[in-house]
Amino acid sequence: MASMKLGTHLNADVLVLFAFNHTLVDVDSNVHIARALDADLANTTWSKNAADKKIDRAKTMDEFFVELAKHHPEVTHEDIRNAAQRLPFNQSILDAVRLVVDDFGATCKIVSDSTVFGVRSFLEHHGLADQVSEVVANSTHFEDGGKVLRVRPYHGNHLAPHGCRNCPNNLCKGVVLERILQQHRYAKVLYVGGGIEDFCPSTKLPNDITVIARNEVLSLPNTFPDTVQVQQWKAGDDVLSLLRNFFHQYPSKQVAQASVKTFSPISQVFSGSGQVLVVFDFDESLVNKDSDRFAFQCFHPELIKTLEERHALNPVWPSVFDELHQILANEKPELTPELICARVAQIPIQNRMVDAVRMAVEQFGAEVKIISDGNSLFIEKALKFHGLVPYINEVLTNQADLETMDNGRTRIRLRPHHDQPMNCSWCPSNLCKGSILDSIRNKKQYSHVLYVGDGIGDFCPASRLTKNDVVFARADEVDGRSYGLQKRIDSNPTLIKASVVPWNTGDDIYRHFAQVLHAQT
């Protein structure tokens, strides 16, 4: 975290969890955002479910946004973002978030039955995105070229029901917090809540937790467990004061000593077992660019048009890129393979994507492999640069080597992955990801496969997964850009047995991994 100086804070193992509705903001953010966009439609949508005490807010908001797009196609993602940014709040609550993170080095997370898009829009607008390490809420993505905001339940259909009788089907905060605390042992946990839905977490947390609850929560007929210390608040100033007093009084030595302890159950359950297989596509999935194109965009962008023209005649990427590397070597002899690889190694990667890979391996013992229509040289350099080499079990891709030319200089050579052309109706002849995935599973049995992809080349392996597996398909961007995997799934739904979960960011993958892998333990 940018504002934290390593070694100056001894409270880094204190976790402060904030609810969002009626806590970080003064209202129910779902209802408030909906009414700001179309009050009549919001009232109609919410009134249909008003009698349900455990209303599925993800389903309700998804229905609202679908209808909103039909009735008001002029409403853009920026209009929705602006509505979230204008949510009413108490400045002292926001100051409390900055206090616990910037001044005392605690970890801050948000757990909410709101939407990820709404919460993150609010945080970014108020300069709190860096202070909040994780937002756990109902996931969101855009469809129809960025015109429709879709909301999916945090506990989606790809997960077993959470089984909590007190919480709505789409989100149990107690289950979420159990997952968070199994990933890391915190010396102290503080939970700041404002509604009846914040009662459940207090019943499932370990000893030595402090709940800072709004007065309405304290009036519940249930009672908090004896192990829970309860403080009450009415206004934002109360929260700020309670947190300031806690951190001034809490013994830093106790935190420092406790921080060396770690939870072991999850890491031991999967240690060395390889029960879960995580497969990443590389280009525009694990990294946020096409690595082969990236090289030419950096050093010879004029060749991009040539690339497209040649690919139209020969739809085998390694052959096309091999030809272009010959042109690059001839036209720009000063560009050595070392210079090219050094630049491609720094290819952009989305925030938290690296964390997602590390978490899958370190905390859940998963095997992580890459299946890519890129090339081995660029992938190897990028993995090394981003510190991922120890976490990747295997890379299956087109082979790349260095070749000495007649003039004594070296150039990059690319060869197809398969020695013999593949005859797959979904894949190019040089690389069939589906057959590669089948080969992996034939060598070793896995209980579950998580596949992260974006393009049409990822459909073939997705179609070979089972009902026990999950496909993470990159969703449309707000600027209208769409990706081939989701489109092909939509066109061929009967061929997909696995659960399909949309994603846009590395944070999405991190949250989904944490959720799915925890549910499978």
C-alpha positions as CSV (number, residue, x, y, z in Angstrom):
1,M,0.0,0.0,0.0
2,A,1.5,3.2,-1.1
3,S,0.9,5.2,2.1
4,M,2.4,2.5,4.3
5,K,6.1,2.6,5.2
6,L,7.5,-0.8,5.9
7,G,8.6,-1.3,9.4
8,T,6.8,1.8,10.8
9,H,3.5,0.1,11.7
10,L,3.1,-2.9,14.0
11,N,-0.6,-3.1,13.5
12,A,-0.5,-4.6,10.0
13,D,-2.1,-7.8,11.3
14,V,-5.2,-6.0,12.5
15,L,-8.1,-6.5,10.2
16,V,-10.9,-3.8,10.1
17,L,-14.0,-4.9,8.1
18,F,-16.5,-2.3,7.1
19,A,-20.0,-2.9,5.9
20,F,-21.0,-0.5,3.1
21,N,-24.7,0.2,3.3
22,H,-25.7,2.3,6.3
23,T,-22.1,2.3,7.4
24,L,-19.6,3.7,4.9
25,V,-22.6,5.4,3.1
26,D,-25.7,6.6,4.9
27,V,-28.2,4.7,2.7
28,D,-29.0,1.4,1.0
29,S,-26.7,2.0,-2.0
30,N,-28.7,-0.4,-4.2
31,V,-32.0,1.4,-3.7
32,H,-30.4,4.9,-3.8
33,I,-28.5,4.3,-7.1
34,A,-31.6,2.8,-8.7
35,R,-33.8,5.7,-7.7
36,A,-31.2,8.2,-8.9
37,L,-31.3,6.6,-12.4
38,D,-35.1,6.0,-12.6
39,A,-37.2,6.4,-9.5
40,D,-40.4,4.9,-10.9
41,L,-38.6,1.8,-12.3
42,A,-36.7,1.4,-9.0
43,N,-39.9,1.5,-6.9
44,T,-41.6,-1.0,-9.2
45,T,-38.6,-3.4,-9.2
46,W,-38.1,-3.2,-5.4
47,S,-41.8,-3.3,-4.5
48,K,-42.1,-6.7,-6.1
49,N,-39.7,-8.1,-3.5
50,A,-40.5,-5.9,-0.6
51,A,-42.2,-8.6,1.4
52,D,-39.1,-10.9,1.3
53,K,-37.0,-10.3,4.4
54,K,-34.1,-12.1,2.7
55,I,-34.4,-10.3,-0.7
56,D,-31.8,-11.4,-3.3
57,R,-30.3,-7.9,-3.9
58,A,-28.1,-9.2,-6.8
59,K,-31.1,-10.6,-8.7
60,T,-33.2,-7.5,-8.0
61,M,-30.4,-5.1,-9.1
62,D,-29.7,-7.2,-12.2
63,E,-33.4,-7.0,-13.1
64,F,-33.4,-3.3,-12.6
65,F,-30.3,-2.6,-14.8
66,V,-31.7,-4.9,-17.6
67,E,-35.0,-3.0,-17.6
68,L,-33.1,0.4,-17.4
69,A,-31.2,-0.4,-20.5
70,K,-34.4,-1.2,-22.4
71,H,-36.3,2.0,-21.2
72,H,-33.3,4.3,-21.2
73,P,-30.7,3.2,-23.7
74,E,-29.1,6.7,-23.3
75,V,-28.0,5.9,-19.8
76,T,-24.2,5.1,-19.9
77,H,-21.9,3.4,-17.5
78,E,-20.7,6.9,-16.5
79,D,-24.2,7.8,-15.4
80,I,-24.3,4.7,-13.2
81,R,-20.8,5.5,-11.9
82,N,-21.9,9.1,-11.1
83,A,-24.9,7.9,-9.2
84,A,-22.6,5.7,-7.0
85,Q,-20.2,8.5,-6.5
86,R,-23.0,10.8,-5.2
87,L,-24.1,8.4,-2.5
88,P,-24.6,10.4,0.8
89,F,-22.0,9.7,3.5
90,N,-20.5,11.0,6.7
91,Q,-17.0,12.4,6.3
92,S,-15.9,11.0,9.6
93,I,-16.5,7.4,8.4
94,L,-14.2,8.0,5.4
95,D,-11.7,9.6,7.8
96,A,-11.9,6.4,9.9
97,V,-10.9,4.3,6.9
98,R,-7.8,6.5,6.2
99,L,-7.0,6.5,9.9
100,V,-6.8,2.7,10.4
101,V,-4.8,2.2,7.1
102,D,-2.6,5.3,6.7
103,D,-1.9,6.0,10.4
104,F,-2.0,2.6,11.9
105,G,-1.2,0.2,9.0
106,A,-4.2,-2.1,9.5
107,T,-5.8,-4.1,6.7
108,C,-9.2,-2.8,5.6
109,K,-11.8,-4.8,3.6
110,I,-15.4,-4.1,2.7
111,V,-18.1,-6.8,2.8
112,S,-21.4,-5.7,1.3
113,D,-24.6,-6.9,-0.4
114,S,-24.1,-4.0,-2.8
115,T,-22.4,-4.3,-6.2
116,V,-18.7,-4.3,-6.9
117,F,-19.1,-1.6,-9.5
118,G,-21.0,0.7,-7.1
119,V,-18.7,0.2,-4.2
120,R,-15.5,0.7,-6.2
121,S,-16.9,3.7,-8.0
122,F,-17.6,5.3,-4.6
123,L,-14.1,4.4,-3.3
124,E,-12.3,5.7,-6.3
125,H,-14.2,9.0,-6.3
126,H,-13.3,9.6,-2.7
127,G,-9.7,8.5,-3.0
128,L,-10.1,5.3,-0.9
129,A,-9.3,2.7,-3.5
130,D,-5.8,2.2,-2.3
131,Q,-6.8,2.0,1.3
132,V,-9.3,-0.9,0.8
133,S,-7.5,-4.1,0.0
134,E,-10.6,-6.1,-1.0
135,V,-14.2,-5.5,-1.8
136,V,-16.4,-8.5,-1.3
137,A,-19.8,-7.8,-3.0
138,N,-22.1,-9.0,-5.8
139,S,-20.0,-9.2,-8.9
140,T,-20.7,-7.0,-11.9
141,H,-19.8,-6.9,-15.6
142,F,-21.1,-5.1,-18.7
143,E,-22.8,-6.8,-21.7
144,D,-24.0,-5.7,-25.1
145,G,-21.0,-3.6,-25.8
146,G,-21.0,-1.9,-22.4
147,K,-24.6,-0.9,-22.5
148,V,-26.0,-3.2,-19.9
149,L,-24.7,-3.6,-16.4
150,R,-25.2,-7.1,-15.1
151,V,-25.2,-8.1,-11.5
152,R,-24.4,-11.6,-10.4
153,P,-24.7,-13.0,-6.8
154,Y,-21.6,-13.3,-4.8
155,H,-22.6,-16.9,-4.0
156,G,-23.3,-17.8,-7.6
157,N,-24.8,-21.0,-9.1
158,H,-21.4,-22.4,-9.5
159,L,-21.1,-22.7,-5.7
160,A,-22.8,-24.9,-3.3
161,P,-25.5,-23.0,-1.2
162,H,-24.0,-21.3,1.8
163,G,-26.5,-22.9,4.1
164,C,-27.1,-19.9,6.4
165,R,-30.7,-19.5,7.5
166,N,-30.2,-15.9,8.5
167,C,-28.8,-14.5,5.2
168,P,-30.1,-14.2,1.6
169,N,-29.1,-16.8,-0.8
170,N,-26.8,-14.5,-2.8
171,L,-24.5,-13.5,0.1
172,C,-23.7,-14.7,3.6
173,K,-21.3,-12.3,5.3
174,G,-20.5,-14.9,7.9
175,V,-19.3,-17.4,5.3
176,V,-17.3,-14.7,3.6
177,L,-15.5,-13.8,6.8
178,E,-14.7,-17.4,7.6
179,R,-13.0,-17.6,4.2
180,I,-11.1,-14.4,4.9
181,L,-9.8,-15.5,8.2
182,Q,-8.8,-19.0,7.0
183,Q,-6.6,-17.3,4.4
184,H,-4.7,-15.3,7.0
185,R,-4.6,-15.2,10.8
186,Y,-5.1,-11.7,12.1
187,A,-4.1,-10.8,15.6
188,K,-7.3,-8.7,16.0
189,V,-10.5,-8.3,14.0
190,L,-12.8,-5.3,14.2
191,Y,-16.1,-5.3,12.3
192,V,-18.0,-2.1,11.7
193,G,-21.6,-2.7,10.7
194,G,-24.8,-0.8,10.3
195,G,-27.7,-3.3,9.6
196,I,-29.3,-6.5,10.6
197,E,-27.3,-8.3,7.9
198,D,-24.2,-7.5,9.9
199,F,-25.3,-9.7,12.8
200,C,-24.5,-13.0,11.1
201,P,-20.7,-12.5,10.9
202,S,-20.3,-11.9,14.6
203,T,-21.7,-15.4,15.3
204,K,-19.0,-17.1,13.2
205,L,-15.9,-15.3,14.1
206,P,-13.1,-16.4,16.5
207,N,-12.5,-15.0,20.0
208,D,-11.1,-11.6,20.5
209,I,-13.2,-9.8,17.9
210,T,-14.7,-6.4,18.4
211,V,-18.0,-5.5,16.7
212,I,-18.7,-1.8,16.3
213,A,-22.5,-1.9,15.6
214,R,-25.0,0.7,14.9
215,N,-27.7,1.1,17.5
216,E,-30.3,-0.6,15.3
217,V,-28.2,-3.8,15.2
218,L,-28.0,-3.9,19.0
219,S,-31.8,-3.9,19.2
220,L,-32.0,-7.3,17.6
221,P,-33.7,-10.0,19.5
222,N,-30.6,-12.2,19.2
223,T,-27.6,-11.6,21.4
224,F,-24.0,-11.4,20.4
225,P,-21.8,-14.3,21.4
226,D,-20.1,-13.9,24.8
227,T,-16.7,-13.9,23.1
228,V,-17.5,-10.8,21.0
229,Q,-16.8,-7.3,22.4
230,V,-19.6,-5.0,21.3
231,Q,-19.3,-1.2,20.9
232,Q,-22.2,0.9,19.6
233,W,-22.2,3.9,17.3
234,K,-24.8,6.3,16.1
235,A,-22.8,8.8,13.9
236,G,-19.6,8.7,12.0
237,D,-17.8,10.6,14.7
238,D,-18.5,7.7,17.0
239,V,-16.8,5.3,14.7
240,L,-13.8,7.5,14.2
241,S,-13.4,8.0,18.0
242,L,-13.8,4.3,18.8
243,L,-11.2,3.2,16.2
244,R,-8.8,5.9,17.3
245,N,-9.1,4.9,20.9
246,F,-8.6,1.2,20.0
247,F,-5.4,1.7,18.1
248,H,-3.9,4.0,20.7
249,Q,-4.6,1.5,23.4
250,Y,-4.0,-1.8,21.6
251,P,-0.6,-3.3,22.5
252,S,1.6,-3.3,19.4
253,K,3.8,-6.0,20.8
254,Q,0.9,-8.3,21.0
255,V,0.2,-7.7,17.4
256,A,3.8,-8.2,16.4
257,Q,4.0,-11.5,18.2
258,A,0.7,-12.8,16.9
259,S,1.6,-11.9,13.3
260,V,4.1,-14.7,13.1
261,K,1.3,-17.3,13.5
262,T,-0.5,-18.6,10.4
263,F,-3.5,-20.7,9.7
264,S,-2.6,-24.2,8.4
265,P,-5.8,-26.1,7.6
266,I,-6.3,-25.0,4.0
267,S,-2.7,-25.1,3.0
268,Q,-2.3,-28.5,4.5
269,V,-5.5,-29.9,2.9
270,F,-4.2,-29.2,-0.6
271,S,-0.5,-29.3,0.0
272,G,1.1,-31.5,-2.8
273,S,-2.3,-33.1,-3.7
274,G,-2.9,-31.2,-6.9
275,Q,-6.6,-31.7,-6.5
276,V,-7.4,-28.4,-8.1
277,L,-6.1,-27.4,-11.5
278,V,-6.0,-23.8,-12.5
279,V,-5.4,-23.1,-16.2
280,F,-4.7,-19.6,-17.6
281,D,-4.7,-18.4,-21.1
282,F,-1.8,-16.0,-21.3
283,D,-2.6,-13.1,-23.7
284,E,-5.3,-10.8,-22.4
285,S,-6.0,-13.1,-19.6
286,L,-3.0,-13.6,-17.3
287,V,-1.5,-10.5,-18.8
288,N,-3.5,-7.6,-20.2
289,K,-2.1,-7.5,-23.7
290,D,-1.4,-9.8,-26.6
291,S,2.3,-10.5,-26.0
292,D,3.2,-11.2,-29.7
293,R,1.5,-8.1,-30.9
294,F,2.9,-6.1,-28.0
295,A,6.4,-6.6,-29.3
296,F,5.6,-5.0,-32.6
297,Q,3.5,-2.3,-31.1
298,C,6.5,-1.3,-29.0
299,F,9.2,-1.5,-31.7
300,H,7.6,-1.5,-35.2
301,P,3.9,-0.5,-35.0
302,E,3.8,-0.1,-38.8
303,L,3.9,-3.9,-39.1
304,I,0.6,-4.4,-37.3
305,K,-1.3,-3.8,-40.6
306,T,1.0,-6.3,-42.3
307,L,0.3,-8.7,-39.5
308,E,-3.4,-8.5,-40.1
309,E,-3.1,-8.9,-43.8
310,R,-0.9,-12.0,-43.5
311,H,-3.1,-13.6,-40.8
312,A,-6.1,-13.2,-43.1
313,L,-4.2,-15.4,-45.7
314,N,-2.7,-17.8,-43.1
315,P,-4.6,-18.1,-39.8
316,V,-1.7,-19.7,-38.0
317,W,-0.3,-17.2,-35.6
318,P,3.2,-18.6,-35.0
319,S,3.9,-18.8,-38.8
320,V,2.7,-15.2,-39.3
321,F,4.8,-13.9,-36.3
322,D,7.8,-15.8,-37.5
323,E,7.7,-14.1,-40.8
324,L,7.3,-10.7,-39.1
325,H,10.3,-11.3,-36.8
326,Q,12.3,-11.9,-40.0
327,I,11.1,-8.5,-41.3
328,L,11.9,-6.8,-38.0
329,A,15.4,-8.3,-38.0
330,N,16.0,-7.0,-41.5
331,E,14.5,-3.5,-41.1
332,K,15.7,-2.8,-37.5
333,P,18.9,-4.7,-37.0
334,E,19.7,-2.8,-33.9
335,L,16.8,-4.5,-32.1
336,T,18.3,-7.7,-30.6
337,P,16.2,-10.5,-29.2
338,E,17.4,-9.5,-25.8
339,L,16.0,-6.0,-26.2
340,I,12.7,-7.3,-27.5
341,C,12.4,-9.8,-24.7
342,A,13.3,-7.3,-22.0
343,R,10.5,-5.0,-23.2
344,V,7.9,-7.8,-23.6
345,A,8.8,-9.0,-20.1
346,Q,7.2,-5.8,-18.7
347,I,3.9,-6.4,-20.5
348,P,1.1,-4.9,-18.4
349,I,-0.7,-7.2,-16.0
350,Q,-3.8,-6.3,-14.1
351,N,-3.7,-5.5,-10.4
352,R,-4.2,-8.6,-8.2
353,M,-3.8,-11.1,-11.0
354,V,-0.4,-12.0,-9.6
355,D,-1.9,-12.2,-6.1
356,A,-4.6,-14.6,-7.5
357,V,-2.0,-17.0,-8.8
358,R,0.0,-16.9,-5.6
359,M,-3.0,-17.4,-3.5
360,A,-4.2,-20.4,-5.5
361,V,-0.8,-22.1,-5.0
362,E,0.3,-21.0,-1.6
363,Q,-3.0,-21.2,0.3
364,F,-4.9,-23.8,-1.6
365,G,-2.2,-26.0,-3.1
366,A,-3.5,-25.7,-6.6
367,E,-1.5,-26.6,-9.7
368,V,-1.3,-23.7,-12.1
369,K,-0.6,-24.2,-15.8
370,I,-0.6,-21.9,-18.9
371,I,-2.0,-23.0,-22.2
372,S,-1.4,-20.3,-24.8
373,D,-1.2,-19.5,-28.5
374,G,1.7,-17.1,-27.7
375,N,5.3,-18.3,-27.5
376,S,7.5,-19.8,-24.9
377,L,10.2,-17.1,-25.0
378,F,7.9,-14.2,-24.3
379,I,5.9,-16.1,-21.7
380,E,9.1,-17.2,-19.9
381,K,10.5,-13.7,-19.7
382,A,7.2,-12.2,-18.5
383,L,6.7,-14.8,-15.8
384,K,10.2,-14.2,-14.5
385,F,9.8,-10.4,-14.5
386,H,6.5,-10.6,-12.5
387,G,7.9,-13.2,-10.1
388,L,5.6,-16.0,-11.2
389,V,8.0,-18.7,-12.2
390,P,7.8,-20.6,-8.9
391,Y,4.0,-20.7,-9.1
392,I,3.6,-22.0,-12.7
393,N,3.7,-25.8,-12.9
394,E,3.8,-26.0,-16.7
395,V,3.6,-23.8,-19.8
396,L,2.2,-25.3,-23.0
397,T,2.6,-23.0,-26.0
398,N,4.3,-22.5,-29.3
399,Q,8.0,-23.0,-29.2
400,A,10.3,-19.9,-29.6
401,D,14.1,-20.1,-30.1
402,L,16.9,-17.8,-31.2
403,E,18.5,-18.4,-34.6
404,T,21.8,-17.1,-35.9
405,M,21.3,-15.6,-39.4
406,D,23.9,-15.5,-42.3
407,N,25.0,-12.0,-41.3
408,G,25.9,-13.2,-37.8
409,R,23.0,-11.5,-36.0
410,T,20.3,-13.4,-34.2
411,R,16.5,-13.4,-34.6
412,I,13.5,-14.9,-32.9
413,R,12.1,-18.0,-34.5
414,L,8.6,-19.4,-33.8
415,R,7.3,-23.0,-34.3
416,P,3.8,-24.5,-33.9
417,H,3.1,-26.3,-30.7
418,H,1.9,-29.5,-32.5
419,D,4.3,-31.3,-34.8
420,Q,1.4,-32.3,-37.0
421,P,-1.5,-30.0,-37.8
422,M,-4.5,-30.5,-35.7
423,N,-7.9,-31.0,-37.2
424,C,-10.2,-29.3,-34.6
425,S,-13.2,-27.3,-35.8
426,W,-12.7,-24.8,-33.0
427,C,-8.9,-24.3,-33.0
428,P,-6.1,-23.3,-35.4
429,S,-4.0,-26.1,-36.7
430,N,-0.9,-25.2,-34.7
431,L,-2.5,-25.4,-31.3
432,C,-5.6,-27.1,-30.0
433,K,-6.1,-26.1,-26.4
434,G,-8.8,-28.6,-25.9
435,S,-6.6,-31.6,-26.7
436,I,-3.8,-30.2,-24.5
437,L,-6.3,-29.9,-21.6
438,D,-7.4,-33.5,-22.2
439,S,-3.8,-34.7,-22.2
440,I,-3.2,-33.0,-18.9
441,R,-6.3,-34.5,-17.3
442,N,-5.5,-38.0,-18.7
443,K,-2.1,-37.9,-16.9
444,K,-3.5,-36.9,-13.5
445,Q,-6.9,-36.7,-11.9
446,Y,-8.2,-33.4,-10.6
447,S,-11.3,-32.8,-8.6
448,H,-11.9,-29.4,-10.2
449,V,-10.6,-27.3,-13.0
450,L,-10.7,-23.5,-13.1
451,Y,-10.1,-22.1,-16.6
452,V,-9.4,-18.4,-17.1
453,G,-9.7,-17.1,-20.7
454,D,-10.8,-14.4,-23.0
455,G,-10.7,-15.3,-26.7
456,I,-12.3,-17.8,-29.2
457,G,-9.3,-20.1,-28.8
458,D,-10.4,-20.7,-25.2
459,F,-13.8,-22.1,-26.2
460,C,-12.5,-25.6,-27.1
461,P,-11.0,-26.3,-23.7
462,A,-14.1,-24.7,-22.0
463,S,-16.3,-27.2,-23.9
464,R,-14.3,-30.1,-22.5
465,L,-14.8,-29.2,-18.9
466,T,-17.4,-30.9,-16.6
467,K,-20.1,-29.7,-14.3
468,N,-17.5,-29.7,-11.5
469,D,-15.4,-27.1,-13.2
470,V,-15.6,-23.3,-13.7
471,V,-14.8,-21.2,-16.8
472,F,-13.9,-17.6,-16.1
473,A,-14.8,-15.8,-19.4
474,R,-13.6,-12.2,-19.9
475,A,-16.7,-9.9,-20.2
476,D,-17.3,-6.8,-22.3
477,E,-15.5,-3.7,-21.4
478,V,-17.4,-0.4,-20.7
479,D,-15.9,1.1,-23.8
480,G,-17.7,-1.5,-25.9
481,R,-14.8,-3.9,-26.5
482,S,-15.9,-7.5,-26.4
483,Y,-14.1,-10.8,-26.2
484,G,-14.6,-13.9,-28.2
485,L,-14.9,-16.6,-25.5
486,Q,-18.1,-15.2,-24.0
487,K,-19.6,-14.6,-27.4
488,R,-18.9,-18.2,-28.5
489,I,-20.3,-19.6,-25.2
490,D,-23.5,-17.5,-25.8
491,S,-23.8,-18.9,-29.3
492,N,-23.2,-22.6,-28.2
493,P,-24.6,-22.8,-24.7
494,T,-25.4,-26.6,-24.9
495,L,-21.7,-27.4,-25.4
496,I,-20.7,-25.9,-22.0
497,K,-21.2,-28.1,-18.9
498,A,-19.0,-26.1,-16.6
499,S,-20.2,-23.0,-14.7
500,V,-19.4,-19.8,-16.5
501,V,-18.3,-16.8,-14.5
502,P,-17.6,-13.4,-16.2
503,W,-14.6,-11.3,-15.2
504,N,-13.0,-8.0,-16.2
505,T,-10.2,-7.3,-13.8
506,G,-7.5,-9.1,-11.8
507,D,-9.4,-8.2,-8.7
508,D,-12.4,-10.1,-10.1
509,I,-10.2,-13.2,-10.6
510,Y,-8.7,-12.8,-7.1
511,R,-12.1,-12.6,-5.5
512,H,-13.6,-15.5,-7.5
513,F,-10.6,-17.7,-6.8
514,A,-10.8,-17.0,-3.1
515,Q,-14.5,-17.8,-3.1
516,V,-14.4,-20.9,-5.3
517,L,-11.3,-22.5,-3.8
518,H,-12.5,-21.9,-0.2
519,A,-15.9,-23.5,-1.1
520,Q,-14.1,-26.6,-2.3
521,T,-12.1,-27.1,0.8
